[in-house]
Amino acid sequence: MNDDKKRKQPIYRTDIHGHTVLICPNCFEKLQPADVETYPYCPYCNYRLPVDEQLEEFILEPVIHSWVSKTYPGF
Ligand SMILES: [Zn+2]
């Protein structure tokens, strides 16, 4: 059974620091990349988040940020 079209889509926002914030579409809690990097489930309500490019980028974003700050100190 394919119910993907009816599933609520996660909400992506950018916070004041320029970091991406993922908001669970089911309980509206803010999720951190560490919350979903192992399992794509909301830790608050257990909602299964669709794994797509946006979710992968969200998980990878802090890795890229720390890589940039290590490679270019003071950048
Ligand atoms: Zn949730």
N, CA, C, O and the ligand as a Tripos MOL2 file, in Angstrom:
@<TRIPOS>MOLECULE
protein
  301   299    76     0     0
PROTEIN
NO_CHARGES

@<TRIPOS>ATOM
      1 N           0.8560   -1.2030    0.0000 N.3       1 MET1
      2 CA          0.0000    0.0000    0.0000 C.3       1 MET1
      3 C           0.8850    1.2440    0.0000 C.2       1 MET1
      4 O           1.7830    1.3870    0.8290 O.2       1 MET1
      5 N           0.6180    2.1130   -0.9210 N.am      2 ASN2
      6 CA          1.4250    3.3280   -1.0290 C.3       2 ASN2
      7 C           0.6260    4.5210   -0.5200 C.2       2 ASN2
      8 O          -0.3130    4.9880   -1.1650 O.2       2 ASN2
      9 N           1.0250    5.0010    0.6530 N.am      3 ASP3
     10 CA          0.2980    6.1430    1.2270 C.3       3 ASP3
     11 C           1.1650    7.3940    1.2440 C.2       3 ASP3
     12 O           0.8620    8.3580    1.9480 O.2       3 ASP3
     13 N           2.2520    7.3750    0.4630 N.am      4 ASP4
     14 CA          3.1940    8.4890    0.5180 C.3       4 ASP4
     15 C           2.5650    9.8310    0.1460 C.2       4 ASP4
     16 O           2.9550   10.8700    0.6790 O.2       4 ASP4
     17 N           1.5990    9.8100   -0.7640 N.am      5 LYS5
     18 CA          0.9980   11.0780   -1.1920 C.3       5 LYS5
     19 C           0.1960   11.7230   -0.0750 C.2       5 LYS5
     20 O           0.0600   12.9450   -0.0150 O.2       5 LYS5
     21 N          -0.3360   10.8820    0.8120 N.am      6 LYS6
     22 CA         -1.1500   11.4140    1.9030 C.3       6 LYS6
     23 C          -0.3160   11.7890    3.1220 C.2       6 LYS6
     24 O          -0.8040   12.4510    4.0370 O.2       6 LYS6
     25 N           0.9430   11.3640    3.1280 N.am      7 ARG7
     26 CA          1.7840   11.6290    4.2930 C.3       7 ARG7
     27 C           2.0620   13.1140    4.4150 C.2       7 ARG7
     28 O           2.1940   13.8200    3.4160 O.2       7 ARG7
     29 N           2.1470   13.5750    5.6440 N.am      8 LYS8
     30 CA          2.5150   14.9700    5.8660 C.3       8 LYS8
     31 C           3.9940   15.1350    5.5830 C.2       8 LYS8
     32 O           4.8060   14.2800    5.9370 O.2       8 LYS8
     33 N           4.3360   16.2350    4.9450 N.am      9 GLN9
     34 CA          5.7340   16.4870    4.6130 C.3       9 GLN9
     35 C           6.4090   17.2490    5.7520 C.2       9 GLN9
     36 O           5.8080   18.1380    6.3540 O.2       9 GLN9
     37 N           7.6660   16.8920    6.0420 N.am     10 PRO10
     38 CA          8.3910   17.6300    7.0770 C.3      10 PRO10
     39 C           8.5960   19.0800    6.6710 C.2      10 PRO10
     40 O           8.6470   19.4060    5.4850 O.2      10 PRO10
     41 N           8.7110   19.9370    7.6590 N.am     11 ILE11
     42 CA          8.8350   21.3700    7.4120 C.3      11 ILE11
     43 C          10.2890   21.7590    7.6510 C.2      11 ILE11
     44 O          10.8540   21.4830    8.7090 O.2      11 ILE11
     45 N          10.8780   22.3990    6.6620 N.am     12 TYR12
     46 CA         12.2690   22.8430    6.7890 C.3      12 TYR12
     47 C          12.2820   24.3550    6.9400 C.2      12 TYR12
     48 O          11.6800   25.0780    6.1460 O.2      12 TYR12
     49 N          12.9800   24.8230    7.9770 N.am     13 ARG13
     50 CA         13.1070   26.2610    8.2170 C.3      13 ARG13
     51 C          14.5820   26.5770    8.3890 C.2      13 ARG13
     52 O          15.3870   25.6880    8.6670 O.2      13 ARG13
     53 N          14.9290   27.8300    8.2250 N.am     14 THR14
     54 CA         16.2850   28.2640    8.5140 C.3      14 THR14
     55 C          16.2340   29.1520    9.7570 C.2      14 THR14
     56 O          15.4670   30.1140    9.8050 O.2      14 THR14
     57 N          17.0460   28.8300   10.7570 N.am     15 ASP15
     58 CA         17.0080   29.6100   11.9930 C.3      15 ASP15
     59 C          17.8980   30.8480   11.8760 C.2      15 ASP15
     60 O          18.5210   31.0780   10.8400 O.2      15 ASP15
     61 N          17.9510   31.6470   12.9560 N.am     16 ILE16
     62 CA         18.6770   32.9180   12.9040 C.3      16 ILE16
     63 C          20.1750   32.7120   12.6920 C.2      16 ILE16
     64 O          20.8680   33.6430   12.2830 O.2      16 ILE16
     65 N          20.6920   31.4960   12.9660 N.am     17 HIS17
     66 CA         22.1100   31.2240   12.7650 C.3      17 HIS17
     67 C          22.3950   30.7020   11.3580 C.2      17 HIS17
     68 O          23.5420   30.4160   11.0170 O.2      17 HIS17
     69 N          21.3560   30.5810   10.5520 N.am     18 GLY18
     70 CA         21.5360   30.0750    9.2010 C.3      18 GLY18
     71 C          21.5570   28.5610    9.1230 C.2      18 GLY18
     72 O          21.8620   27.9950    8.0730 O.2      18 GLY18
     73 N          21.2300   27.8900   10.2410 N.am     19 HIS19
     74 CA         21.1750   26.4310   10.2250 C.3      19 HIS19
     75 C          19.7690   25.9670    9.8670 C.2      19 HIS19
     76 O          18.7740   26.6150   10.1940 O.2      19 HIS19
     77 N          19.7180   24.8390    9.1930 N.am     20 THR20
     78 CA         18.4180   24.2900    8.8390 C.3      20 THR20
     79 C          17.8030   23.6060   10.0490 C.2      20 THR20
     80 O          18.4780   22.8760   10.7740 O.2      20 THR20
     81 N          16.5260   23.8480   10.2560 N.am     21 VAL21
     82 CA         15.7870   23.2170   11.3370 C.3      21 VAL21
     83 C          14.6870   22.3870   10.6970 C.2      21 VAL21
     84 O          13.9820   22.8470    9.8000 O.2      21 VAL21
     85 N          14.5560   21.1690   11.1690 N.am     22 LEU22
     86 CA         13.4990   20.2950   10.6760 C.3      22 LEU22
     87 C          12.3870   20.2640   11.7170 C.2      22 LEU22
     88 O          12.6280   20.0060   12.8960 O.2      22 LEU22
     89 N          11.1820   20.5260   11.2690 N.am     23 ILE23
     90 CA         10.0360   20.5100   12.1770 C.3      23 ILE23
     91 C           9.1550   19.3230   11.8130 C.2      23 ILE23
     92 O           8.7330   19.1620   10.6680 O.2      23 ILE23
     93 N           8.8910   18.5000   12.8200 N.am     24 CYS24
     94 CA          8.0540   17.3290   12.5960 C.3      24 CYS24
     95 C           6.6560   17.7870   12.1700 C.2      24 CYS24
     96 O           6.0520   18.6180   12.8490 O.2      24 CYS24
     97 N           6.1350   17.2610   11.0630 N.am     25 PRO25
     98 CA          4.8160   17.7040   10.5880 C.3      25 PRO25
     99 C           3.6690   17.1340   11.4230 C.2      25 PRO25
    100 O           2.5130   17.5190   11.2490 O.2      25 PRO25
    101 N           3.9960   16.2270   12.3150 N.am     26 ASN26
    102 CA          2.9520   15.5810   13.1030 C.3      26 ASN26
    103 C           2.7990   16.2210   14.4810 C.2      26 ASN26
    104 O           1.6760   16.4400   14.9360 O.2      26 ASN26
    105 N           3.9200   16.5250   15.1550 N.am     27 CYS27
    106 CA          3.8470   17.0830   16.5130 C.3      27 CYS27
    107 C           4.4850   18.4690   16.5920 C.2      27 CYS27
    108 O           4.4350   19.1080   17.6430 O.2      27 CYS27
    109 N           5.0840   18.9430   15.4990 N.am     28 PHE28
    110 CA          5.6680   20.2810   15.3980 C.3      28 PHE28
    111 C           6.8100   20.5390   16.3800 C.2      28 PHE28
    112 O           7.0600   21.6830   16.7590 O.2      28 PHE28
    113 N           7.5030   19.4710   16.7910 N.am     29 GLU29
    114 CA          8.7250   19.6320   17.5720 C.3      29 GLU29
    115 C           9.8790   19.8950   16.6170 C.2      29 GLU29
    116 O           9.8960   19.3880   15.4960 O.2      29 GLU29
    117 N          10.8430   20.6910   17.0680 N.am     30 LYS30
    118 CA         12.0470   20.9160   16.2790 C.3      30 LYS30
    119 C          12.9720   19.7210   16.4490 C.2      30 LYS30
    120 O          13.2320   19.2740   17.5660 O.2      30 LYS30
    121 N          13.4640   19.2120   15.3320 N.am     31 LEU31
    122 CA         14.3540   18.0540   15.3770 C.3      31 LEU31
    123 C          15.7640   18.4730   14.9900 C.2      31 LEU31
    124 O          15.9640   19.3310   14.1300 O.2      31 LEU31
    125 N          16.7330   17.8480   15.6450 N.am     32 GLN32
    126 CA         18.1400   18.0690   15.3310 C.3      32 GLN32
    127 C          18.6100   16.9530   14.3920 C.2      32 GLN32
    128 O          18.0400   15.8630   14.3730 O.2      32 GLN32
    129 N          19.6600   17.2440   13.6130 N.am     33 PRO33
    130 CA         20.1710   16.1860   12.7080 C.3      33 PRO33
    131 C          20.4700   14.8820   13.4470 C.2      33 PRO33
    132 O          20.2240   13.8010   12.9130 O.2      33 PRO33
    133 N          21.0050   14.9720   14.6820 N.am     34 ALA34
    134 CA         21.3480   13.7600   15.4360 C.3      34 ALA34
    135 C          20.1100   12.9270   15.7690 C.2      34 ALA34
    136 O          20.2020   11.7150   15.9620 O.2      34 ALA34
    137 N          18.9410   13.5940   15.8360 N.am     35 ASP35
    138 CA         17.7090   12.8730   16.1670 C.3      35 ASP35
    139 C          17.2890   11.9150   15.0660 C.2      35 ASP35
    140 O          16.6510   10.8970   15.3340 O.2      35 ASP35
    141 N          17.6430   12.2350   13.8320 N.am     36 VAL36
    142 CA         17.1230   11.4540   12.7100 C.3      36 VAL36
    143 C          18.2150   10.7810   11.8830 C.2      36 VAL36
    144 O          17.9140   10.1220   10.8880 O.2      36 VAL36
    145 N          19.5080   10.9390   12.2880 N.am     37 GLU37
    146 CA         20.5500   10.4070   11.4210 C.3      37 GLU37
    147 C          20.5970    8.8840   11.4320 C.2      37 GLU37
    148 O          20.9790    8.2820   10.4290 O.2      37 GLU37
    149 N          20.2190    8.2450   12.5360 N.am     38 THR38
    150 CA         20.2300    6.7850   12.5820 C.3      38 THR38
    151 C          18.9190    6.2120   12.0620 C.2      38 THR38
    152 O          18.9150    5.3360   11.1970 O.2      38 THR38
    153 N          17.8060    6.7110   12.5920 N.am     39 TYR39
    154 CA         16.4920    6.2790   12.1360 C.3      39 TYR39
    155 C          15.6650    7.5070   11.7880 C.2      39 TYR39
    156 O          15.6210    8.4580   12.5690 O.2      39 TYR39
    157 N          15.0140    7.5060   10.6400 N.am     40 PRO40
    158 CA         14.2310    8.6910   10.2450 C.3      40 PRO40
    159 C          12.8680    8.7400   10.9300 C.2      40 PRO40
    160 O          11.8310    8.8430   10.2750 O.2      40 PRO40
    161 N          12.8910    8.6640   12.2760 N.am     41 TYR41
    162 CA         11.6560    8.7410   13.0430 C.3      41 TYR41
    163 C          11.7270    9.9220   13.9860 C.2      41 TYR41
    164 O          12.7780   10.1960   14.5650 O.2      41 TYR41
    165 N          10.6170   10.6230   14.1440 N.am     42 CYS42
    166 CA         10.5560   11.6960   15.1260 C.3      42 CYS42
    167 C          10.6850   11.0840   16.5240 C.2      42 CYS42
    168 O           9.9220   10.1810   16.8670 O.2      42 CYS42
    169 N          11.6510   11.5640   17.3480 N.am     43 PRO43
    170 CA         11.8240   10.9880   18.6840 C.3      43 PRO43
    171 C          10.6870   11.3680   19.6350 C.2      43 PRO43
    172 O          10.5600   10.7690   20.7030 O.2      43 PRO43
    173 N           9.8760   12.3320   19.2760 N.am     44 TYR44
    174 CA          8.7900   12.7920   20.1590 C.3      44 TYR44
    175 C           7.4940   12.0290   19.9310 C.2      44 TYR44
    176 O           6.8050   11.6640   20.8830 O.2      44 TYR44
    177 N           7.1650   11.7870   18.6630 N.am     45 CYS45
    178 CA          5.8730   11.1490   18.3730 C.3      45 CYS45
    179 C           6.0230    9.8940   17.5300 C.2      45 CYS45
    180 O           5.0290    9.2460   17.2020 O.2      45 CYS45
    181 N           7.2740    9.5380   17.1700 N.am     46 ASN46
    182 CA          7.5260    8.3180   16.3950 C.3      46 ASN46
    183 C           7.0270    8.3970   14.9560 C.2      46 ASN46
    184 O           6.8840    7.3690   14.2940 O.2      46 ASN46
    185 N           6.7640    9.5910   14.4730 N.am     47 TYR47
    186 CA          6.3260    9.7520   13.0910 C.3      47 TYR47
    187 C           7.4750    9.4000   12.1530 C.2      47 TYR47
    188 O           8.6090    9.8360   12.3530 O.2      47 TYR47
    189 N           7.1690    8.6030   11.1270 N.am     48 ARG48
    190 CA          8.2130    8.2230   10.1800 C.3      48 ARG48
    191 C           8.3780    9.3200    9.1370 C.2      48 ARG48
    192 O           7.4420    9.6420    8.4040 O.2      48 ARG48
    193 N           9.5650    9.8820    9.0800 N.am     49 LEU49
    194 CA          9.8300   10.9560    8.1250 C.3      49 LEU49
    195 C          10.2290   10.3560    6.7880 C.2      49 LEU49
    196 O          10.9830    9.3840    6.7490 O.2      49 LEU49
    197 N           9.7340   10.9210    5.6900 N.am     50 PRO50
    198 CA         10.1410   10.4310    4.3770 C.3      50 PRO50
    199 C          11.6200   10.7220    4.1420 C.2      50 PRO50
    200 O          12.0830   11.8450    4.3420 O.2      50 PRO50
    201 N          12.3470    9.7090    3.7200 N.am     51 VAL51
    202 CA         13.7770    9.8860    3.4440 C.3      51 VAL51
    203 C          13.9270   10.3690    2.0130 C.2      51 VAL51
    204 O          13.6730    9.6320    1.0610 O.2      51 VAL51
    205 N          14.3400   11.6010    1.8830 N.am     52 ASP52
    206 CA         14.5540   12.1680    0.5550 C.3      52 ASP52
    207 C          15.8320   13.0000    0.5870 C.2      52 ASP52
    208 O          16.5520   13.0100    1.5860 O.2      52 ASP52
    209 N          16.1040   13.6930   -0.5080 N.am     53 GLU53
    210 CA         17.3300   14.4800   -0.5930 C.3      53 GLU53
    211 C          17.4080   15.5510    0.4920 C.2      53 GLU53
    212 O          18.4740   15.8080    1.0520 O.2      53 GLU53
    213 N          16.2620   16.1730    0.7800 N.am     54 GLN54
    214 CA         16.2640   17.2330    1.7840 C.3      54 GLN54
    215 C          16.6440   16.6990    3.1560 C.2      54 GLN54
    216 O          17.3930   17.3370    3.8970 O.2      54 GLN54
    217 N          16.1150   15.5100    3.4920 N.am     55 LEU55
    218 CA         16.4410   14.9280    4.7880 C.3      55 LEU55
    219 C          17.9260   14.5720    4.8430 C.2      55 LEU55
    220 O          18.5820   14.7900    5.8620 O.2      55 LEU55
    221 N          18.4540   14.0270    3.7510 N.am     56 GLU56
    222 CA         19.8730   13.6740    3.7280 C.3      56 GLU56
    223 C          20.7540   14.9140    3.8730 C.2      56 GLU56
    224 O          21.7630   14.8910    4.5780 O.2      56 GLU56
    225 N          20.3660   15.9890    3.2040 N.am     57 GLU57
    226 CA         21.1330   17.2300    3.3320 C.3      57 GLU57
    227 C          21.0670   17.7680    4.7480 C.2      57 GLU57
    228 O          22.0580   18.2690    5.2810 O.2      57 GLU57
    229 N          19.8880   17.6600    5.3560 N.am     58 PHE58
    230 CA         19.7060   18.1290    6.7280 C.3      58 PHE58
    231 C          20.6350   17.3690    7.6820 C.2      58 PHE58
    232 O          21.2420   17.9650    8.5710 O.2      58 PHE58
    233 N          20.7400   16.0460    7.4890 N.am     59 ILE59
    234 CA         21.5940   15.2260    8.3490 C.3      59 ILE59
    235 C          23.0630   15.5600    8.1180 C.2      59 ILE59
    236 O          23.8600   15.5870    9.0560 O.2      59 ILE59
    237 N          23.4110   15.8150    6.8560 N.am     60 LEU60
    238 CA         24.8140   16.0540    6.5220 C.3      60 LEU60
    239 C          25.2670   17.4730    6.8340 C.2      60 LEU60
    240 O          26.4690   17.7230    6.9330 O.2      60 LEU60
    241 N          24.3400   18.4010    6.9920 N.am     61 GLU61
    242 CA         24.7130   19.8050    7.1260 C.3      61 GLU61
    243 C          25.7430   20.0680    8.2320 C.2      61 GLU61
    244 O          26.7460   20.7280    7.9630 O.2      61 GLU61
    245 N          25.5370   19.5770    9.4710 N.am     62 PRO62
    246 CA         26.5400   19.8510   10.5180 C.3      62 PRO62
    247 C          27.9070   19.2690   10.1910 C.2      62 PRO62
    248 O          28.9260   19.8280   10.5970 O.2      62 PRO62
    249 N          27.9500   18.1560    9.4660 N.am     63 VAL63
    250 CA         29.2290   17.5630    9.0620 C.3      63 VAL63
    251 C          29.9640   18.5210    8.1370 C.2      63 VAL63
    252 O          31.1660   18.7470    8.2760 O.2      63 VAL63
    253 N          29.2120   19.0830    7.1860 N.am     64 ILE64
    254 CA         29.8080   20.0290    6.2410 C.3      64 ILE64
    255 C          30.2870   21.2820    6.9730 C.2      64 ILE64
    256 O          31.3640   21.8030    6.6830 O.2      64 ILE64
    257 N          29.4740   21.7690    7.9340 N.am     65 HIS65
    258 CA         29.8650   22.9620    8.6830 C.3      65 HIS65
    259 C          31.1670   22.7380    9.4460 C.2      65 HIS65
    260 O          32.0480   23.5980    9.4330 O.2      65 HIS65
    261 N          31.2980   21.5700   10.1230 N.am     66 SER66
    262 CA         32.5110   21.3420   10.9070 C.3      66 SER66
    263 C          33.7060   21.1210    9.9880 C.2      66 SER66
    264 O          34.8340   21.4680   10.3380 O.2      66 SER66
    265 N          33.4620   20.5450    8.8120 N.am     67 TRP67
    266 CA         34.5410   20.3630    7.8440 C.3      67 TRP67
    267 C          35.0500   21.7350    7.3850 C.2      67 TRP67
    268 O          36.2580   21.9480    7.2850 O.2      67 TRP67
    269 N          34.1360   22.6550    7.1090 N.am     68 VAL68
    270 CA         34.5200   23.9830    6.6570 C.3      68 VAL68
    271 C          35.3120   24.7020    7.7440 C.2      68 VAL68
    272 O          36.3270   25.3310    7.4460 O.2      68 VAL68
    273 N          34.8660   24.6220    9.0110 N.am     69 SER69
    274 CA         35.5690   25.3700   10.0580 C.3      69 SER69
    275 C          36.9320   24.7580   10.3710 C.2      69 SER69
    276 O          37.8350   25.4630   10.8230 O.2      69 SER69
    277 N          37.0930   23.4510   10.1350 N.am     70 LYS70
    278 CA         38.4060   22.8400   10.3610 C.3      70 LYS70
    279 C          39.3620   23.1580    9.2250 C.2      70 LYS70
    280 O          40.5590   23.3590    9.4310 O.2      70 LYS70
    281 N          38.8030   23.1980    8.0130 N.am     71 THR71
    282 CA         39.6510   23.4230    6.8490 C.3      71 THR71
    283 C          40.0270   24.8850    6.7000 C.2      71 THR71
    284 O          41.1420   25.2180    6.2990 O.2      71 THR71
    285 N          39.0810   25.7510    7.0290 N.am     72 TYR72
    286 CA         39.3530   27.1910    6.9260 C.3      72 TYR72
    287 C          39.1510   27.8270    8.2990 C.2      72 TYR72
    288 O          38.0900   28.3980    8.5520 O.2      72 TYR72
    289 N          40.1430   27.7440    9.1960 N.am     73 PRO73
    290 CA         39.9600   28.3280   10.5360 C.3      73 PRO73
    291 C          39.6690   29.8180   10.4330 C.2      73 PRO73
    292 O          40.3410   30.5530    9.7090 O.2      73 PRO73
    293 N          38.6600   30.2420   11.1700 N.am     74 GLY74
    294 CA         38.2840   31.6440   11.1730 C.3      74 GLY74
    295 C          37.3720   32.0350   10.0370 C.2      74 GLY74
    296 O          37.0170   33.2060    9.9060 O.2      74 GLY74
    297 N          36.9870   31.0900    9.2190 N.am     75 PHE75
    298 CA         36.1080   31.3800    8.0960 C.3      75 PHE75
    299 C          34.7000   31.6120    8.6030 C.2      75 PHE75
    300 O          33.7950   31.8740    7.8110 O.2      75 PHE75
    301 ZN          6.8640   14.3140   15.8990 Zn       76 ZN76
@<TRIPOS>BOND
     1     1     2 1
     2     2     3 1
     3     3     4 2
     4     3     5 am
     5     5     6 1
     6     6     7 1
     7     7     8 2
     8     7     9 am
     9     9    10 1
    10    10    11 1
    11    11    12 2
    12    11    13 am
    13    13    14 1
    14    14    15 1
    15    15    16 2
    16    15    17 am
    17    17    18 1
    18    18    19 1
    19    19    20 2
    20    19    21 am
    21    21    22 1
    22    22    23 1
    23    23    24 2
    24    23    25 am
    25    25    26 1
    26    26    27 1
    27    27    28 2
    28    27    29 am
    29    29    30 1
    30    30    31 1
    31    31    32 2
    32    31    33 am
    33    33    34 1
    34    34    35 1
    35    35    36 2
    36    35    37 am
    37    37    38 1
    38    38    39 1
    39    39    40 2
    40    39    41 am
    41    41    42 1
    42    42    43 1
    43    43    44 2
    44    43    45 am
    45    45    46 1
    46    46    47 1
    47    47    48 2
    48    47    49 am
    49    49    50 1
    50    50    51 1
    51    51    52 2
    52    51    53 am
    53    53    54 1
    54    54    55 1
    55    55    56 2
    56    55    57 am
    57    57    58 1
    58    58    59 1
    59    59    60 2
    60    59    61 am
    61    61    62 1
    62    62    63 1
    63    63    64 2
    64    63    65 am
    65    65    66 1
    66    66    67 1
    67    67    68 2
    68    67    69 am
    69    69    70 1
    70    70    71 1
    71    71    72 2
    72    71    73 am
    73    73    74 1
    74    74    75 1
    75    75    76 2
    76    75    77 am
    77    77    78 1
    78    78    79 1
    79    79    80 2
    80    79    81 am
    81    81    82 1
    82    82    83 1
    83    83    84 2
    84    83    85 am
    85    85    86 1
    86    86    87 1
    87    87    88 2
    88    87    89 am
    89    89    90 1
    90    90    91 1
    91    91    92 2
    92    91    93 am
    93    93    94 1
    94    94    95 1
    95    95    96 2
    96    95    97 am
    97    97    98 1
    98    98    99 1
    99    99   100 2
   100    99   101 am
   101   101   102 1
   102   102   103 1
   103   103   104 2
   104   103   105 am
   105   105   106 1
   106   106   107 1
   107   107   108 2
   108   107   109 am
   109   109   110 1
   110   110   111 1
   111   111   112 2
   112   111   113 am
   113   113   114 1
   114   114   115 1
   115   115   116 2
   116   115   117 am
   117   117   118 1
   118   118   119 1
   119   119   120 2
   120   119   121 am
   121   121   122 1
   122   122   123 1
   123   123   124 2
   124   123   125 am
   125   125   126 1
   126   126   127 1
   127   127   128 2
   128   127   129 am
   129   129   130 1
   130   130   131 1
   131   131   132 2
   132   131   133 am
   133   133   134 1
   134   134   135 1
   135   135   136 2
   136   135   137 am
   137   137   138 1
   138   138   139 1
   139   139   140 2
   140   139   141 am
   141   141   142 1
   142   142   143 1
   143   143   144 2
   144   143   145 am
   145   145   146 1
   146   146   147 1
   147   147   148 2
   148   147   149 am
   149   149   150 1
   150   150   151 1
   151   151   152 2
   152   151   153 am
   153   153   154 1
   154   154   155 1
   155   155   156 2
   156   155   157 am
   157   157   158 1
   158   158   159 1
   159   159   160 2
   160   159   161 am
   161   161   162 1
   162   162   163 1
   163   163   164 2
   164   163   165 am
   165   165   166 1
   166   166   167 1
   167   167   168 2
   168   167   169 am
   169   169   170 1
   170   170   171 1
   171   171   172 2
   172   171   173 am
   173   173   174 1
   174   174   175 1
   175   175   176 2
   176   175   177 am
   177   177   178 1
   178   178   179 1
   179   179   180 2
   180   179   181 am
   181   181   182 1
   182   182   183 1
   183   183   184 2
   184   183   185 am
   185   185   186 1
   186   186   187 1
   187   187   188 2
   188   187   189 am
   189   189   190 1
   190   190   191 1
   191   191   192 2
   192   191   193 am
   193   193   194 1
   194   194   195 1
   195   195   196 2
   196   195   197 am
   197   197   198 1
   198   198   199 1
   199   199   200 2
   200   199   201 am
   201   201   202 1
   202   202   203 1
   203   203   204 2
   204   203   205 am
   205   205   206 1
   206   206   207 1
   207   207   208 2
   208   207   209 am
   209   209   210 1
   210   210   211 1
   211   211   212 2
   212   211   213 am
   213   213   214 1
   214   214   215 1
   215   215   216 2
   216   215   217 am
   217   217   218 1
   218   218   219 1
   219   219   220 2
   220   219   221 am
   221   221   222 1
   222   222   223 1
   223   223   224 2
   224   223   225 am
   225   225   226 1
   226   226   227 1
   227   227   228 2
   228   227   229 am
   229   229   230 1
   230   230   231 1
   231   231   232 2
   232   231   233 am
   233   233   234 1
   234   234   235 1
   235   235   236 2
   236   235   237 am
   237   237   238 1
   238   238   239 1
   239   239   240 2
   240   239   241 am
   241   241   242 1
   242   242   243 1
   243   243   244 2
   244   243   245 am
   245   245   246 1
   246   246   247 1
   247   247   248 2
   248   247   249 am
   249   249   250 1
   250   250   251 1
   251   251   252 2
   252   251   253 am
   253   253   254 1
   254   254   255 1
   255   255   256 2
   256   255   257 am
   257   257   258 1
   258   258   259 1
   259   259   260 2
   260   259   261 am
   261   261   262 1
   262   262   263 1
   263   263   264 2
   264   263   265 am
   265   265   266 1
   266   266   267 1
   267   267   268 2
   268   267   269 am
   269   269   270 1
   270   270   271 1
   271   271   272 2
   272   271   273 am
   273   273   274 1
   274   274   275 1
   275   275   276 2
   276   275   277 am
   277   277   278 1
   278   278   279 1
   279   279   280 2
   280   279   281 am
   281   281   282 1
   282   282   283 1
   283   283   284 2
   284   283   285 am
   285   285   286 1
   286   286   287 1
   287   287   288 2
   288   287   289 am
   289   289   290 1
   290   290   291 1
   291   291   292 2
   292   291   293 am
   293   293   294 1
   294   294   295 1
   295   295   296 2
   296   295   297 am
   297   297   298 1
   298   298   299 1
   299   299   300 2
@<TRIPOS>SUBSTRUCTURE
     1 MET1         2 RESIDUE 1 A MET
     2 ASN2         6 RESIDUE 1 A ASN
     3 ASP3        10 RESIDUE 1 A ASP
     4 ASP4        14 RESIDUE 1 A ASP
     5 LYS5        18 RESIDUE 1 A LYS
     6 LYS6        22 RESIDUE 1 A LYS
     7 ARG7        26 RESIDUE 1 A ARG
     8 LYS8        30 RESIDUE 1 A LYS
     9 GLN9        34 RESIDUE 1 A GLN
    10 PRO10       38 RESIDUE 1 A PRO
    11 ILE11       42 RESIDUE 1 A ILE
    12 TYR12       46 RESIDUE 1 A TYR
    13 ARG13       50 RESIDUE 1 A ARG
    14 THR14       54 RESIDUE 1 A THR
    15 ASP15       58 RESIDUE 1 A ASP
    16 ILE16       62 RESIDUE 1 A ILE
    17 HIS17       66 RESIDUE 1 A HIS
    18 GLY18       70 RESIDUE 1 A GLY
    19 HIS19       74 RESIDUE 1 A HIS
    20 THR20       78 RESIDUE 1 A THR
    21 VAL21       82 RESIDUE 1 A VAL
    22 LEU22       86 RESIDUE 1 A LEU
    23 ILE23       90 RESIDUE 1 A ILE
    24 CYS24       94 RESIDUE 1 A CYS
    25 PRO25       98 RESIDUE 1 A PRO
    26 ASN26      102 RESIDUE 1 A ASN
    27 CYS27      106 RESIDUE 1 A CYS
    28 PHE28      110 RESIDUE 1 A PHE
    29 GLU29      114 RESIDUE 1 A GLU
    30 LYS30      118 RESIDUE 1 A LYS
    31 LEU31      122 RESIDUE 1 A LEU
    32 GLN32      126 RESIDUE 1 A GLN
    33 PRO33      130 RESIDUE 1 A PRO
    34 ALA34      134 RESIDUE 1 A ALA
    35 ASP35      138 RESIDUE 1 A ASP
    36 VAL36      142 RESIDUE 1 A VAL
    37 GLU37      146 RESIDUE 1 A GLU
    38 THR38      150 RESIDUE 1 A THR
    39 TYR39      154 RESIDUE 1 A TYR
    40 PRO40      158 RESIDUE 1 A PRO
    41 TYR41      162 RESIDUE 1 A TYR
    42 CYS42      166 RESIDUE 1 A CYS
    43 PRO43      170 RESIDUE 1 A PRO
    44 TYR44      174 RESIDUE 1 A TYR
    45 CYS45      178 RESIDUE 1 A CYS
    46 ASN46      182 RESIDUE 1 A ASN
    47 TYR47      186 RESIDUE 1 A TYR
    48 ARG48      190 RESIDUE 1 A ARG
    49 LEU49      194 RESIDUE 1 A LEU
    50 PRO50      198 RESIDUE 1 A PRO
    51 VAL51      202 RESIDUE 1 A VAL
    52 ASP52      206 RESIDUE 1 A ASP
    53 GLU53      210 RESIDUE 1 A GLU
    54 GLN54      214 RESIDUE 1 A GLN
    55 LEU55      218 RESIDUE 1 A LEU
    56 GLU56      222 RESIDUE 1 A GLU
    57 GLU57      226 RESIDUE 1 A GLU
    58 PHE58      230 RESIDUE 1 A PHE
    59 ILE59      234 RESIDUE 1 A ILE
    60 LEU60      238 RESIDUE 1 A LEU
    61 GLU61      242 RESIDUE 1 A GLU
    62 PRO62      246 RESIDUE 1 A PRO
    63 VAL63      250 RESIDUE 1 A VAL
    64 ILE64      254 RESIDUE 1 A ILE
    65 HIS65      258 RESIDUE 1 A HIS
    66 SER66      262 RESIDUE 1 A SER
    67 TRP67      266 RESIDUE 1 A TRP
    68 VAL68      270 RESIDUE 1 A VAL
    69 SER69      274 RESIDUE 1 A SER
    70 LYS70      278 RESIDUE 1 A LYS
    71 THR71      282 RESIDUE 1 A THR
    72 TYR72      286 RESIDUE 1 A TYR
    73 PRO73      290 RESIDUE 1 A PRO
    74 GLY74      294 RESIDUE 1 A GLY
    75 PHE75      298 RESIDUE 1 A PHE
    76 ZN76       301 GROUP 0 **** ****
